[in-house]
Amino acid sequence: MSAIYKREFRSYFTNMTGFIFLAVLFLFSGIFTTAINLIGGSALYEYTLNNMSFVLMIIIPVLAMRSVAEDKRQKTDQLLYSLPVKSSGVVIGKYLALVSVFGIAVLCMAFVPVILTLFGNVPFASTYSALLGFFLLGCALLAVCMFLSSLTESQVIAAVLGIGAMLSFYLMSGLASLYPEGKGWSLAGFLVLAALLGLIFWILTKNPILGVSLFGVCAIPLLVVYLVKGGLFEAALPKMLGFLAVFDRFSSFTGGLFDLTAVVYYLSIAVFFVFLTVQTVEKKRWN
């Protein structure tokens, strides 16, 4: 795994992707810091980080788009599969390389509050709590985008899928507030999600029977529960959509709170999507 990590980390700085990522992140960090903390006179670096979370929607997919897709396109993934390394080791090595590149940016940004003390008092506890939340948010988004990269051989498609997913996460709370709260609407929404899950599984496995079977496995229990205890579906889908509002969890950090549930939430997302990527790579390996 260490060899995979070193190879991937080095590749981000030999093809300029890592340098471009850091340059864009530092550029916007400088712009927001100047506008909010220096010109605006605010001692709270959390406000800058809150605006920077929007920038992650664009640059995180661009950084992660080649993580798996590039190996599939160049067929170098066959070499990785021939190594005496498990698929989990390959994926974790790639993910840690992504996290390391992002970690370099966050580490450099950690010096900004110290510099701001030249202009006034900075609340370090809340500032570095927000910086930790910013790092965890980035780690979760990187895992999602790496999974999307594993679904295609095209970096462009991986980037577009990643940006679309980030935008969905960003707007999720707004979509949840617009969705009707009736139990019938929630059932319909869950059935649509089950159909999408079956379709994704069909595409991944190239087996329509398995895709339809997965839809049935999800849909039948939903219908049974709805007929037996339909009250459970009242506002169920809006609540689930609100739970998927990844960016909203970061607001607790920028509000001056250290939210342990948000830490667990972001780590769970990272682990879940790394696991999904491992399963995708494992399927490709055996095929």
N, C-alpha and C positions, 0 to 999 in steps of 0.2 A: 504493500500500500504506500509506503514511503517513496518508492520509486515513481509510482503514478503521481503522487502529490508533487514531487520535485519537477517532474516532466510538465505537468499541467501549469504549475505556478510559473515556471520559466517561460512557457509558451505565451503567457499573457503579456510578457514584456519583450518578446522577440517579434511579435506581430503587431505591436503598438496598441493592442486592445486595452491592456492594463493602463498604459500611459494616458490614453484618451479618456478612459473612465475616470482616472484620478484628476485629470485636468478639468473635465467638465464639473466634477463634484466640487473641486476647490474653487472653480470660477463662480459657481452659484453660491457657495458658502461665503466667499468674499463679498459678493454683491449683497446678499441678505444681511451679513454682519455689518457691513457699512451702512446700509439703509436703516436697519432696525436698532443696532446697538450703538453705532457711532453718531450718525445723523439724528436718529430718533431718540437717542439718549437713554435707551433701556439697558438695564444691567442684566436682564434675563436672556441668556443665550438659548433658553428653551424656545423662545419665539422664533429664533433663526432655524432651529432644528425642526420646528413644526412646519415651516415653509419648505424646508429641505425634503421633507417626506414626500412632497409632490414630485420633486425632481427624481426620486427613486423610481417612480412609475416608468420613466423613460430609460434611465441609464442601467438599471438592474437587468431588464430583458436583453439589452445590447451586450452587457458583460457576459451573461449566461447563455446566450444564443448558440455559441459554438461548443459548449461544454461536452455535449454528446453528439450533436448533429454533425459536427465537422468530422469526427472519427467515422461516422456512418457513411458520410459522403465520400471520403477518401479511402474507405474500406480498411483503414488502419485499426478499426475495432476488432478485425479478425486476429490481428497480432496480439491485442490485449487479451482476447479470449484464449489464446494459446499459452499465455503465461500461467504459471502455477499460483494464480491469485484468484480468489473468489470474486464473483460479481459484486458483492457487497464491498470488498476492498477497493475495487476499481471505482465504484460510484462514490464511496466515502472519500477516497483520495482526490477525486475531481471536485467534490463539494468543498472539502477543506481548502483546496487551492482557491476556489471562488471566495470563500470566507476570508482567507488571508489577504487577498487583494482588497476586499472591502474593509478589512480590519486595518490595513495600512492607512486608508483614508480617514477612518474614525480616530485612529491614534494621532494622526496629524491634527485633526480637528480638536482633539482634547487640549491642545496648547492654546487655542483661541481664548478660552475663559481666563487663562493666566495672563495673557496679553491685555485683556479687557480690564484687569485690576489696575492698570495704569490710569484708567479714566474713571474709576469708581469702585464701589464694593460689589463683588459678585458672589451670590449664594452658591458656593461650590457643591453643597450636598444635593440640591435640587438640579443643578446644572449637569453634574456627572450622572445622576440618576436618569435624566432625560437622554444623555448621550448613550447610556447603556440600553435604554429602550430603543433608541435609534439603531443601534447595532443589532439588537435582537430582531427588530422589524426587518432590517436588511437581510439577515440570515434566513428568516422565514420566506421572504420574497425570492431569494436566491434558490431555495429548495424547490419552490413552485416552478420557477422558470427553468431550472435544470430538468425537471420532470417533463415539461413541455418540449424542451430540446430533444429529449429522448424519443419523442413520438414522430420525429421527422428527420429527413436528411438535409433539409434546407435551413440555413441559418436565418434567412429572411423570414420564412414561415415561422420559425421558432421565435424570432423577435416580435413578429406581429401577434402571435398567440400570447406571448408574454405581456405585451403592452395591453392587449385586450383583457387579459386576466387581471392585471394591475388596475385598470380602469374600472372593472367590475367590482373589485374589492373596495376601491375608493368610493364608488357610488352605492355600495350595497345598503348602507343604512337609509339612504334616500329612497331606494327601490323598496325597502321593507316598509317604509311609512306609506308608500303609495299603493301597496298590494292590499286588496280587500281582506278583512279579518274573518269572514265567514268560513265555517268548517268545510263547506263544499268547495270553496275556492282553494283552501289549503290542500284538500284531497287531490284536486285537479293538478295543482302545482307539484305535489309529490309524485304523482303518476308521470308527469312530464319529465321530472328529474330521473325517475326510474327508467323511462324510455331512453333518455340521453345516456344514462349509465350503461344500459344494454347496448346502445349503438357504439359507444366508445369501446366496450369489451369486444364487440363484433369486429371493429376495425383492428384492434390490437391482435386478436386471435385468428382473424380471417375465417371465423367459424360462426355462421349465422344462427345455428342451433344453440350454441352457448350464449350468444347475445340475447336471443329470445327467452331462453331459460332463465337468465339472470333477471330480465325484466319481470318474468312471471314470479320468481322468488321474491322480488321486492314488492310487486303489485298486489299479489294475493293476500299477504299479511296486512297490507294497508287497507284493503277493502274489508277484510274481516274485522279489524279493529274499528273501522269507521261504522260498520253495521252494529257492532256490539256496544261500543262506547264512543260515539261520534263527538262527544263534548271535548275529547282530547285534541281534536283538530281545530278548535277555536283559536284563531290567530297563531297556529302552530308554524306555518310557513314564514310569516313575517318575523317571528322570533328567531327562526333558524337563519334567515337572511341577515338579521341583525347580528347573530353570532358570527357570521362570516365576514363582517365588516372589519377586516384586518387593521386598517389604518385608524379606526376609531379607538382601538385599544391603546394606541400611542398617545392619545390626548391626556390620559391619566398621568403619564410621565411629564408631559409638557405643562401640566397643571400643578406641578410641584409635588406629586405623590409617587412613591415607589410601590407600584402595583405588582404584588407577587403573582396574582392570578394571570396578569398579562404576560409575565415572564414564562409561566408554565404554558400558557396559550401559544406563544411564539415558538417555544421549544417543541411543543407537540406538533405544530404545523411543519416545522423543519424535519422532524423525525418521520412524520407520516409521508411527506412527499419524497424524502430520500428513500424510504422503503418502497414507494411506488416506482421510483426510478430503478431501483435494484430489480424489481420484478420485471420491468420492461426489458432491461439489459439481459437478465437471465433468460427470458423467453427468446430473445434474439440469439443468445449464445447457443442454446440448444437447437434452434432452427438451423 
